[in-house]
Amino acid sequence: MNYLFILQSENLSQTAPNWFDWFSLISSLLVSGASIFFAFKLAEKVYQKEKSDKVLEDLEIQNSEIQIFKSSLIELNDSIEKQIINLQKYDSNRDFKLFLHVDIKVDFLQFIDIKYLYRRIGFSNTEAIKKINDLMAMLYALYDFRESLTDEFRTYIKKYNYHESKFNQYRQLLYTKYFSICHNRAEVELSGDGNTKKWKFRVHDKFIIRYSELVDKILTDDSIVGLQDRAKLNNEFVIPLTAIAYQYVPEDLDAIEVNNIGNDVISAFNDMEYVTKIHFDVINVYLHNLRAVSAKIREVLDII
């Protein structure tokens, strides 16, 4: 037992660290700690630098996008105001001449990050945010503005031309059908010098006499003959003639034909007026919407 104890004591004596070992251990720990500390400080400094650079970069991007947004809004509003003027002229003149401004486009919206606008005005500014949201909704509605207005105009012209082709049957009443009836129911009488021809009707043929008197009256009115006023032509010629012809229905075949043609012309005129009213009601909706967008653009430009 004594022998074993001595051996174990000698073994413990041999493995116990001396002062140099302790110094090396402590030095290693200090160096490792210092390395970790300086590495942490360096990483923290790099992180703060990157964070600061990121903030500056985001601020530059924000300012750049907002400036682009403002410039785009100014250009868009300029085009909108010009389009408003042209639509007002079109509505006033109603001369089938509609001018479209191709610069009314909102493609710039796809390059705008709306969060930058919110940051600029402040996320707590709910009133200003609502104005921006309202504007964005209005602008997105303008994406197909040109195509929509073009389609509306073309549809109107197509419908108007269709009804106008029927309305143009008034020419039969004023010329071809009239001359055909006169040829069958009257004689041609020459003036004393032989240079002027004139219809000579039978005294009791009241229908053609009244018809002829109305035609003579209309042919002396340049505003009607030149078709400058379709409403006047309809009111002062077609409607009265149709009413005259109706008085001789059903005994007079020519009166029946004139009455039928007259009713077709009157119906076509009413259809022309109807499609025109509907079309310009739509044009006024476009005007209202464009004015609203223009006003909202000016509001937003004042707050960003």
C-alpha positions in Angstrom: 0.0 0.0 0.0 2.8 2.4 0.8 4.5 1.6 -2.4 1.4 2.3 -4.4 0.8 5.6 -2.7 4.3 6.7 -3.4 3.9 5.9 -7.1 0.7 7.9 -7.3 2.2 10.8 -5.6 5.1 10.8 -8.0 2.6 10.7 -10.9 0.7 13.7 -9.7 3.8 15.6 -9.2 4.9 15.0 -12.7 1.5 16.1 -14.3 0.9 19.3 -12.2 1.3 22.5 -14.3 4.2 24.8 -13.5 4.1 28.7 -13.6 5.1 28.8 -17.3 2.1 26.7 -18.2 -0.2 29.0 -16.3 1.4 32.0 -18.0 0.9 30.5 -21.4 -2.7 29.6 -20.7 -3.5 33.1 -19.4 -1.6 34.7 -22.3 -3.6 32.6 -24.8 -6.8 33.5 -23.2 -6.0 37.2 -23.2 -4.9 37.1 -26.8 -8.1 35.2 -27.8 -10.3 37.6 -25.9 -8.6 40.6 -27.4 -8.9 39.1 -30.9 -12.6 38.4 -30.3 -13.2 41.9 -28.9 -11.4 43.7 -31.7 -13.1 41.4 -34.3 -16.5 42.3 -32.8 -15.7 46.0 -32.8 -14.5 45.8 -36.3 -17.6 43.9 -37.4 -19.8 46.4 -35.5 -18.0 49.3 -37.2 -18.4 47.7 -40.6 -22.1 46.9 -39.9 -22.7 50.5 -38.8 -21.0 51.8 -41.9 -23.0 49.5 -44.2 -26.1 50.4 -42.3 -25.4 54.1 -42.7 -24.5 53.7 -46.4 -27.8 51.7 -46.9 -29.8 54.5 -45.2 -28.1 57.1 -47.5 -28.6 54.9 -50.5 -32.3 54.4 -49.7 -32.7 58.1 -49.2 -31.1 58.8 -52.5 -33.3 56.2 -54.2 -36.4 57.7 -52.4 -35.6 61.2 -53.5 -34.8 60.1 -57.0 -38.1 58.1 -57.4 -40.1 60.9 -55.9 -38.6 63.4 -58.3 -39.3 61.2 -61.2 -42.8 60.7 -60.0 -43.3 64.5 -59.6 -41.9 65.2 -63.1 -44.1 62.5 -64.6 -47.2 63.9 -62.9 -46.4 67.4 -64.1 -46.1 66.2 -67.7 -49.2 64.0 -67.4 -51.2 66.8 -66.0 -50.1 69.1 -68.9 -51.4 66.6 -71.4 -54.6 66.0 -69.5 -55.4 69.8 -69.4 -54.8 69.9 -73.2 -57.1 66.9 -73.7 -59.8 68.6 -71.6 -59.7 71.6 -73.8 -59.9 69.5 -77.0 -62.8 67.5 -75.6 -64.6 70.7 -74.7 -64.2 72.0 -78.2 -65.4 68.6 -79.6 -68.5 68.7 -77.4 -69.2 72.3 -78.4 -68.6 72.0 -82.1 -69.8 68.4 -82.6 -68.0 68.3 -85.9 -66.8 64.7 -85.8 -63.2 65.9 -85.2 -61.8 64.4 -82.0 -58.1 65.0 -81.2 -56.3 62.6 -78.8 -53.2 63.4 -76.9 -50.9 60.4 -77.0 -48.9 61.6 -74.0 -51.7 60.7 -71.6 -50.0 57.5 -70.4 -49.2 56.2 -67.0 -46.4 53.7 -67.7 -44.2 55.4 -65.2 -46.3 53.9 -62.4 -44.6 50.5 -62.8 -41.2 52.1 -61.8 -42.6 53.8 -58.7 -42.3 52.2 -55.2 -45.2 53.7 -53.3 -43.6 53.1 -49.9 -41.2 56.0 -50.8 -44.1 58.3 -51.1 -45.5 57.2 -47.8 -42.1 57.7 -46.1 -41.9 61.2 -47.6 -45.2 62.4 -46.1 -45.1 60.2 -43.0 -46.9 57.0 -42.3 -49.0 58.7 -39.7 -50.3 61.3 -42.1 -53.5 59.4 -43.0 -55.1 62.3 -44.8 -52.2 62.7 -47.2 -51.9 58.9 -47.7 -55.5 58.8 -48.7 -55.0 61.5 -51.3 -52.1 59.5 -52.7 -54.1 56.3 -52.7 -57.0 58.1 -54.5 -54.6 59.5 -57.1 -53.0 56.1 -57.7 -56.5 54.6 -58.3 -57.3 57.3 -60.7 -54.0 57.0 -62.6 -54.4 53.2 -63.0 -57.8 53.9 -64.5 -56.1 55.9 -67.2 -54.0 52.9 -68.4 -56.5 52.3 -71.3 -57.7 55.9 -71.7 -56.6 56.3 -75.3 -57.9 52.9 -76.5 -61.2 53.4 -74.6 -61.8 56.9 -76.0 -60.8 55.8 -79.5 -63.2 52.9 -79.4 -66.0 55.1 -78.1 -65.5 57.6 -81.0 -65.3 54.8 -83.7 -68.4 53.1 -82.3 -70.3 56.4 -82.4 -69.2 57.2 -86.0 -70.2 53.7 -87.1 -73.6 53.9 -85.6 -74.1 57.5 -86.8 -73.1 56.6 -90.4 -75.5 53.7 -90.3 -78.5 55.8 -89.3 -77.4 58.7 -91.6 -77.5 56.4 -94.6 -81.1 55.8 -93.9 -81.7 59.5 -93.2 -80.3 60.3 -96.6 -83.4 58.9 -98.2 -84.7 62.5 -97.8 -83.0 63.0 -101.2 -85.6 60.8 -102.8 -88.3 63.0 -101.3 -86.6 66.2 -102.4 -85.4 65.0 -105.8 -85.8 61.5 -107.4 -89.1 60.4 -106.0 -90.6 63.9 -106.4 -89.5 64.1 -110.0 -90.8 60.6 -110.7 -94.3 61.5 -109.3 -94.4 64.8 -111.2 -93.5 63.0 -114.4 -96.4 60.6 -113.9 -99.0 63.2 -112.6 -98.1 66.5 -114.4 -97.2 68.0 -117.6 -94.1 70.1 -118.4 -95.0 73.7 -119.3 -92.4 76.1 -120.9 -92.2 79.7 -120.1 -92.9 82.4 -122.7 -89.3 82.6 -123.8 -89.0 78.8 -123.9 -86.0 78.7 -121.6 -87.7 77.6 -118.3 -89.6 74.4 -117.6 -92.4 74.3 -115.1 -94.7 71.5 -113.9 -98.4 72.0 -114.6 -100.6 69.9 -112.3 -104.2 69.0 -112.5 -106.3 71.3 -110.4 -107.8 68.6 -108.3 -104.5 66.8 -107.6 -104.1 68.4 -104.1 -101.4 66.0 -102.9 -98.8 66.7 -105.6 -99.7 70.4 -105.6 -99.0 70.7 -101.9 -95.9 68.5 -102.2 -94.6 70.7 -105.0 -95.2 73.9 -103.0 -93.2 72.5 -100.1 -90.3 71.4 -102.3 -90.2 74.9 -103.9 -90.0 76.5 -100.5 -87.2 74.2 -99.3 -85.1 74.5 -102.4 -84.8 78.3 -101.8 -83.4 77.8 -98.3 -79.6 77.3 -98.6 -79.2 76.1 -95.0 -81.4 73.1 -95.8 -80.3 72.4 -99.4 -76.6 72.5 -98.3 -77.6 70.1 -95.4 -76.0 72.5 -92.9 -78.9 71.9 -90.5 -80.4 68.4 -90.5 -82.8 69.2 -87.7 -84.2 72.1 -89.8 -84.5 69.8 -92.9 -86.3 67.2 -90.8 -88.7 69.7 -89.1 -89.5 71.9 -92.0 -89.6 69.4 -94.8 -89.7 65.7 -93.9 -92.2 65.9 -91.1 -94.6 68.3 -92.9 -94.4 66.3 -96.1 -95.0 63.0 -94.2 -98.0 64.6 -92.6 -99.3 65.8 -96.0 -98.8 62.4 -97.6 -100.6 60.7 -94.7 -103.8 62.7 -95.4 -104.0 60.9 -98.8 -103.5 57.4 -97.5 -104.7 54.8 -98.5 -106.3 56.0 -101.8 -103.1 57.5 -103.2 -100.3 55.0 -103.9 -97.6 57.7 -104.3 -98.7 59.2 -101.0 -98.3 55.8 -99.4 -94.7 55.5 -100.7 -93.8 59.1 -99.7 -95.3 58.6 -96.2 -93.3 55.4 -95.7 -90.0 57.0 -96.9 -90.8 60.0 -94.7 -91.3 57.8 -91.6 -88.0 56.0 -92.3 -86.2 59.4 -92.6 -87.8 60.7 -89.4 -86.9 57.5 -87.5 -83.3 57.6 -88.8 -83.0 61.3 -87.7 -84.2 60.4 -84.2 -81.7 57.5 -84.0 -78.9 59.9 -85.1 -79.9 62.3 -82.4 -80.1 59.5 -79.8 -76.7 58.0 -80.5 -75.2 61.5 -80.5 -76.7 62.3 -77.1 -75.4 59.0 -75.7 -72.0 59.6 -77.2 -71.6 63.1 -75.8 -72.9 62.0 -72.4 -69.9 59.6 -72.4 -67.6 62.4 -73.6 -68.7 64.5 -70.6 -68.0 61.5 -68.3 -64.4 61.5 -69.7 -64.3 65.2 -69.2 -65.4 64.9 -65.6 -62.9 62.1 -64.9 -60.0 64.0 -66.5 -60.9 67.2 -64.4 -60.9 65.1 -61.3 -57.5 63.5 -62.1 -56.0 66.9 -62.8 -57.3 68.3 -59.5 -56.0 65.3 -57.6 -52.6 65.6 -59.3 -52.3 69.2 -58.2 -53.3 68.2 -54.6 -50.6 65.5 -54.4 -47.9 67.7 -56.0 -48.4 70.1 -53.1 -47.7 67.5 -50.4 -44.8 65.5 -51.8 
